[in-house]
Amino acid sequence: QVQLVESGGGLVQAGGSLRLSCAASGIRLSDYTVAWYRQGHGEREFVARISSSGATTNYADSVKGRFAITRDNNNNMVYLQMNNLKPEDTNVYYCTAYLGTAYWGQGTQVTVSS
C-alpha cells in the first residue's frame, strides 16, 4: 500500500526555520512529481512543487525566496526547508505525490508565533 508521512512540524517563533520531511513507501518516488500544500480553516493552498527528477521547482508567491523544496530520490524523501517563517505560515502542511493519480499524507502542523 502507498503511504506518505510528513514530519518536522512544530512551534517556532517568527523569523525561525523548520525543515519538513515527506517519506514515501509503496511507490518509487522518483517517478512522481511532489508538491507541498497547506490548509487552515479555508481551502488547501499550493506551496511548492518539484519535478520527478528535481530539475524543476515552482513556488507560491507568498513563500518564494523563503522556502525551498528538495528531494532525495535514493531515499524516497522530499523536503521543504522553511526559513524566515511568519505567523501567516501557520497551517497544516501536506505532501502529495502524483503521476496519473495523486497520493496525500495526513499532514504536519506548523505554528509560527509572533
Contacts in CASP RR format, 6 or more apart in sequence:
PFRMAT RR
TARGET T0000
AUTHOR 0000-0000-0000
METHOD contacts of the structure
MODEL  1
QVQLVESGGGLVQAGGSLRLSCAASGIRLSDYTVAWYRQGHGEREFVARI
SSSGATTNYADSVKGRFAITRDNNNNMVYLQMNNLKPEDTNVYYCTAYLG
TAYWGQGTQVTVSS
1 26 0 8 1.000
2 24 0 8 1.000
2 25 0 8 1.000
2 26 0 8 1.000
2 27 0 8 1.000
2 103 0 8 1.000
3 24 0 8 1.000
3 25 0 8 1.000
3 26 0 8 1.000
3 105 0 8 1.000
4 22 0 8 1.000
4 23 0 8 1.000
4 24 0 8 1.000
4 95 0 8 1.000
4 96 0 8 1.000
4 97 0 8 1.000
4 103 0 8 1.000
4 104 0 8 1.000
4 105 0 8 1.000
5 22 0 8 1.000
5 23 0 8 1.000
5 25 0 8 1.000
5 105 0 8 1.000
5 106 0 8 1.000
6 20 0 8 1.000
6 21 0 8 1.000
6 22 0 8 1.000
6 93 0 8 1.000
6 94 0 8 1.000
6 95 0 8 1.000
6 105 0 8 1.000
6 106 0 8 1.000
6 107 0 8 1.000
6 108 0 8 1.000
7 20 0 8 1.000
7 21 0 8 1.000
7 23 0 8 1.000
7 108 0 8 1.000
8 18 0 8 1.000
8 19 0 8 1.000
8 20 0 8 1.000
8 21 0 8 1.000
8 108 0 8 1.000
9 18 0 8 1.000
9 20 0 8 1.000
9 93 0 8 1.000
9 108 0 8 1.000
9 109 0 8 1.000
9 110 0 8 1.000
10 18 0 8 1.000
10 108 0 8 1.000
10 109 0 8 1.000
10 110 0 8 1.000
10 111 0 8 1.000
11 111 0 8 1.000
11 112 0 8 1.000
11 113 0 8 1.000
12 18 0 8 1.000
12 85 0 8 1.000
12 110 0 8 1.000
12 111 0 8 1.000
12 112 0 8 1.000
12 113 0 8 1.000
13 112 0 8 1.000
13 113 0 8 1.000
13 114 0 8 1.000
14 85 0 8 1.000
14 86 0 8 1.000
14 87 0 8 1.000
14 112 0 8 1.000
14 113 0 8 1.000
14 114 0 8 1.000
15 83 0 8 1.000
15 84 0 8 1.000
15 85 0 8 1.000
15 86 0 8 1.000
15 112 0 8 1.000
16 83 0 8 1.000
16 84 0 8 1.000
16 85 0 8 1.000
16 112 0 8 1.000
17 81 0 8 1.000
17 82 0 8 1.000
17 83 0 8 1.000
17 84 0 8 1.000
17 85 0 8 1.000
18 82 0 8 1.000
18 85 0 8 1.000
18 110 0 8 1.000
19 79 0 8 1.000
19 80 0 8 1.000
19 81 0 8 1.000
19 82 0 8 1.000
20 36 0 8 1.000
20 79 0 8 1.000
20 80 0 8 1.000
20 82 0 8 1.000
20 93 0 8 1.000
20 95 0 8 1.000
20 108 0 8 1.000
20 110 0 8 1.000
21 77 0 8 1.000
21 78 0 8 1.000
21 79 0 8 1.000
22 34 0 8 1.000
22 36 0 8 1.000
22 77 0 8 1.000
22 78 0 8 1.000
22 79 0 8 1.000
22 80 0 8 1.000
22 95 0 8 1.000
22 97 0 8 1.000
22 105 0 8 1.000
23 76 0 8 1.000
23 77 0 8 1.000
24 32 0 8 1.000
24 76 0 8 1.000
24 77 0 8 1.000
24 78 0 8 1.000
24 97 0 8 1.000
24 103 0 8 1.000
25 76 0 8 1.000
27 76 0 8 1.000
27 97 0 8 1.000
27 103 0 8 1.000
28 76 0 8 1.000
29 71 0 8 1.000
29 73 0 8 1.000
29 76 0 8 1.000
29 77 0 8 1.000
29 78 0 8 1.000
29 97 0 8 1.000
30 52 0 8 1.000
30 53 0 8 1.000
30 73 0 8 1.000
30 76 0 8 1.000
31 52 0 8 1.000
31 99 0 8 1.000
32 52 0 8 1.000
32 97 0 8 1.000
32 98 0 8 1.000
32 99 0 8 1.000
33 49 0 8 1.000
33 50 0 8 1.000
33 51 0 8 1.000
33 52 0 8 1.000
33 97 0 8 1.000
33 98 0 8 1.000
33 99 0 8 1.000
34 49 0 8 1.000
34 50 0 8 1.000
34 52 0 8 1.000
34 69 0 8 1.000
34 71 0 8 1.000
34 78 0 8 1.000
34 95 0 8 1.000
34 96 0 8 1.000
34 97 0 8 1.000
34 98 0 8 1.000
35 46 0 8 1.000
35 47 0 8 1.000
35 48 0 8 1.000
35 49 0 8 1.000
35 50 0 8 1.000
35 95 0 8 1.000
35 96 0 8 1.000
35 98 0 8 1.000
36 47 0 8 1.000
36 48 0 8 1.000
36 49 0 8 1.000
36 69 0 8 1.000
36 80 0 8 1.000
36 93 0 8 1.000
36 94 0 8 1.000
36 95 0 8 1.000
36 96 0 8 1.000
37 44 0 8 1.000
37 45 0 8 1.000
37 46 0 8 1.000
37 47 0 8 1.000
37 93 0 8 1.000
37 94 0 8 1.000
37 96 0 8 1.000
38 44 0 8 1.000
38 45 0 8 1.000
38 47 0 8 1.000
38 89 0 8 1.000
38 91 0 8 1.000
38 92 0 8 1.000
38 93 0 8 1.000
38 94 0 8 1.000
38 110 0 8 1.000
39 45 0 8 1.000
39 91 0 8 1.000
39 92 0 8 1.000
39 94 0 8 1.000
40 91 0 8 1.000
40 92 0 8 1.000
44 94 0 8 1.000
45 60 0 8 1.000
45 91 0 8 1.000
46 60 0 8 1.000
47 59 0 8 1.000
47 60 0 8 1.000
47 63 0 8 1.000
47 67 0 8 1.000
47 80 0 8 1.000
47 93 0 8 1.000
48 57 0 8 1.000
48 58 0 8 1.000
48 59 0 8 1.000
48 60 0 8 1.000
48 63 0 8 1.000
48 67 0 8 1.000
48 68 0 8 1.000
48 69 0 8 1.000
48 80 0 8 1.000
49 57 0 8 1.000
49 58 0 8 1.000
49 59 0 8 1.000
49 69 0 8 1.000
50 56 0 8 1.000
50 57 0 8 1.000
50 69 0 8 1.000
50 70 0 8 1.000
50 71 0 8 1.000
50 78 0 8 1.000
51 57 0 8 1.000
54 70 0 8 1.000
54 71 0 8 1.000
57 68 0 8 1.000
57 69 0 8 1.000
59 65 0 8 1.000
59 67 0 8 1.000
59 69 0 8 1.000
62 88 0 8 1.000
63 82 0 8 1.000
63 89 0 8 1.000
66 82 0 8 1.000
66 83 0 8 1.000
66 84 0 8 1.000
66 85 0 8 1.000
67 80 0 8 1.000
67 81 0 8 1.000
67 82 0 8 1.000
67 83 0 8 1.000
68 80 0 8 1.000
68 81 0 8 1.000
68 83 0 8 1.000
69 78 0 8 1.000
69 79 0 8 1.000
69 80 0 8 1.000
69 81 0 8 1.000
70 78 0 8 1.000
70 79 0 8 1.000
70 81 0 8 1.000
71 77 0 8 1.000
71 78 0 8 1.000
71 79 0 8 1.000
72 78 0 8 1.000
72 79 0 8 1.000
78 95 0 8 1.000
78 97 0 8 1.000
80 93 0 8 1.000
82 89 0 8 1.000
82 110 0 8 1.000
85 110 0 8 1.000
85 112 0 8 1.000
86 112 0 8 1.000
87 112 0 8 1.000
87 113 0 8 1.000
87 114 0 8 1.000
88 112 0 8 1.000
89 110 0 8 1.000
89 112 0 8 1.000
90 110 0 8 1.000
90 111 0 8 1.000
90 112 0 8 1.000
91 110 0 8 1.000
92 107 0 8 1.000
92 108 0 8 1.000
92 109 0 8 1.000
92 110 0 8 1.000
93 107 0 8 1.000
93 108 0 8 1.000
93 109 0 8 1.000
93 110 0 8 1.000
94 104 0 8 1.000
94 105 0 8 1.000
94 106 0 8 1.000
94 107 0 8 1.000
95 104 0 8 1.000
95 105 0 8 1.000
95 107 0 8 1.000
96 102 0 8 1.000
96 103 0 8 1.000
96 104 0 8 1.000
96 105 0 8 1.000
97 103 0 8 1.000
END
